[in-house]
Amino acid sequence: MAKRAQGLSQQIAADAAGISVRSAQRIDRGDHQPQTQPQRGRSWRTRADPLADVWQSVLVPMLEQAPQLEPQTLLLHLEQIHPGHEWFRRQRTLQRRVEQWRALHGPSQEVMFLQEHRAGVLGISDFTVLKGGPITVVGVVLEHRLFHFRLPFSGWGHVEVIHGGESFVALSEAWQNALAACGGVPAEHRTDSLSACYRNRDGSYASDFTSRYRELCAHLGVIATRNNRGVAHENGAIEGSHRHWKRRLEQQLIKRGSREFATEAEYRQ
């Protein structure tokens, strides 16, 4: 249009704009104007609601009584009480309707806040086990679990093989080895409700520490914290890392072709 306004012929203006002469003719006639503003969404239906006869009268009362009902179950119910309506052709419509209803009227969802970590502030410890086949040393099953320490800000981690359970001795030794390996002590040490650290009784949070764990934290100069009992996602900074490095370890064992080792030291490496 700018070229045309400069007095150029339709052919030259069309060539300059990279369009055909026919399109240029339509533009000149006003039949093919470029869109100057985005189209607004419709606020009206273009076809009849296929669920109009059953949504409020049948389906909403069922959802109010049992919000966990899935659209597939509701469709089966409609087939039983109103056969011959080809309800399964409305599956996507019902899925969207149920999703909208749950967002507006369903039970409240748990709110999770993004965790932000700062350098040198937090270190997290946890115990985990390696799933899959057993690890054997000279044919004998190695009964063990794994201690995992992680610095969430940097992603640095330390893993140790632990014999026995989640004892205070195992925690103390492995944790201090991890601190020696990282070359520093974070200001805060977080765990879940480990029996090695907490008595896990009702009452004051501060008085729930075991005496040995309190003394160890005082010796190291750290503040002890834990995630709320039964809320595993609060420890997500280490739980997610568990999955990643255990997956890598399993892949290495598969590539190795054997879970048998000549010595425990070979496995630890």
N, C-alpha and C positions, 0 to 999 in steps of 0.2 A: 504493500500500500504506500510506503514512503517513496519508493521508486516511481510509482504511478503519479504520485503527487508532484514529483519533480518534472513531470511532463514527458517521461519516457513512454514509448509505445508499450502496448499490452504484452507483446512478444518479448521485448527486452526486459520488462519488469518481471515477467514470469520466469525467464531464464535466471535473472539475478536472485530471485527468491527460491529457486529450485523447485518450482511447481509447474504443472502443465498449463497450457494456454486455456484449456477448458475450465480448470479450477480458477484461473485468473478471471475468466468471464463471469463465473458464478459470484466471485467476490465483488466484482464491479456491479453486478445486479443486486447485490445484497442477499443472495440466496445461500451464501456459505461464509458467514462471518465467524472469525475466531472466537472461542469462548473467553469472555473477559472476567467471569467470576465463577467460582465453583458451584456446582449444582447442589441444591439443598436436598436433604433426605426427605422422603415422603413421611407424612404424619397420618396417612390413611391406608387402609388395606386395599389391595388390588384384587383380592379374591376372598371368598367366604371362608370363615374360620372352620376348619374341619373338625375341631374339638369343641365347638360351641355348645353342643348338646350334652356333653359329658364332663367338661372341665370343672365348672363350679359345682355341679350337682353330684358328681361321682368321684372325680380324681382328687380335688382339693381336700374334701373330708378325709380321704384315705391318707393323703400326705400329712395332714395335720395330726392324725393319730399315729402315723409311723413315717417320719420324714426320711428314713433310710430306704424306703421302697425305691427300686430302680425302675426306669421307664419300661424295660422289658417285662417286668412283673405286672405293671399297670396295663400294658397292651394285652397280655394274656388274660387279665381280668375282664377287659373290655370285650375280648373275643368270646368269653363265657357268657357275659350278661347281654351283649348285643351282637350276636353272630351275624355274619354275612355283610359286614361293613368294610372289610379289607383294612382293618386297623393297622396292620403292620406296614402299610404304605405310608402311614403317618408317623413312623418311628422318629425321624429327624425332627419333625415339628414338636413331638412330645418331649424329646430330649432337651430341646431348647427351652420349652415351656417349664419343664421341671427344674432346669438349671436356674432360670429366672426366678421361679417361685422360691427356691432354696435361698437365693441371694437376698430376697426381700423379706421372706417370712420364715425361713428355716431356722434351726438352732444356731446360736452364736458360735462363730469359729474362734479357735484359739489364736491369739495375736502373738506373733513372734517379731522381735526387734533385731535388726542387723547388729551383729557384734563388731565393735571396732577395737583394734588392738594397737598398743603403743610399744615402741622398742624398750626392752629391758624391764617391762612391768610384770608380765605374766608368764609363768611356766606351768604346764599341766602334766600330771602323771596319771597313768591308768594301767590296769592289767588287762590282757586279752589272751585268747587262745587261738592257735592255728587250726582251722578246720581242714577237712580232707583226710587223707590217709595218715597213719602215724609215722613219726620220725623214728628210725631205728639206728642204734649204734652197735655194730658187731652182732646184729640180729636181735638185740634187746630193745624193746620199745622205750623211748626216752620220754618219761612222764614229765611234762614241764608246761609252763605258761610263759608268756612274754610280758616284760615290763616295758612300757613306752613312755618316754618323756618328750615333750614338744614345746617349742617356743612359737606361739601362734603368729607373732608379728613377722618373723623371718622364715618360718616353716622348718627351722632346724629341728632335727629329731635324733633320739638315741634309743636303741632297743637292746634289751638284755634278756638272756635266757634265765628263767627262775625255776628252781626246783621247789616243789611243794606248793602251798597255797599263797594267798595274798597276805602274808604276815608282815608285822612291823619290821622285822629284821630284813626281809626281802626288800620292802619299800625303802628303808633307810639306806641300805647298801647300794641298791641300784640307783636311787635318786642322787646320792652323793657322787657316784661314779659319773652320772650324766652331767652334774654341775661341773665336775672336774674336766670333763670332755669339752664342754662349751666355754669354759674359761671365765665364768661369772655366775652370779646368783641373782635371778629376777626378784623383784620386790614382793611378788605374790605367788603363792603355790596353791594351785587348785586341783582338787580331786572330786570324784563322786563320793558317795557315803561309804568309803572303805572302812571295814571293821578295824583295820590296822590304825586308823586315824580317829575314828569316831565311835562313840558308844551307841549312837543311833537310838536314843531314847527321847521321849517327849520332854519338853521343857526348854530351858535356856540354850540357845545356840552356842554361846560362849563356853558353857560348862559341859558341852557334849564332847569336847576333845579328850582323847586319852592323854594321860599325863606324859607318856613317853613322846608322843607326837608333838605335844605342846613344847616340851623341853628341846626337841630337835629343831623345831621352827625357831625358837628363841636363840638357839646356838647358831643357826645359819642366818638369823636376822631377816626372816621372811614373815609375811602375813599369810596365815592359812585361811583359805576359803573353799567352799564346795558348792556345787550346783544343787538345786532343790531336789529333794528325794522324789523319784518317779518322773522327773522331767529330763529325759536323756538328751534332748536337743540342746539344752544349755551347755552340755559338754561337747557340742558338735565340732569345736575346733580341734579335738583330738579323735573323736569317733570317726569323722570322715577320713582323717589321715590313716587310722587303723585299716580301713578298707583298701586304701590305695597301696600301702606298702605290703600288706598281706597278699594282695593280688599280684604284686610284682614278685614277691617271694614264691608264691605258688607257680608262677610262670617260670621262674628260674629252676624250680624243682622239676617241673615238667620237661623243660629243655635238657636238664641234667639226665633225665631218664631213670632216676632212682631216688628213693627217700632213705636209702641206707648209707650210713657214714662209717668210716673206720674209727674215728674218734669224735667226742663231743666238740673238741676244739675246731675240727673241720666244719662241723655244722654251724658253730658260732660265727665263723668267718663268712 
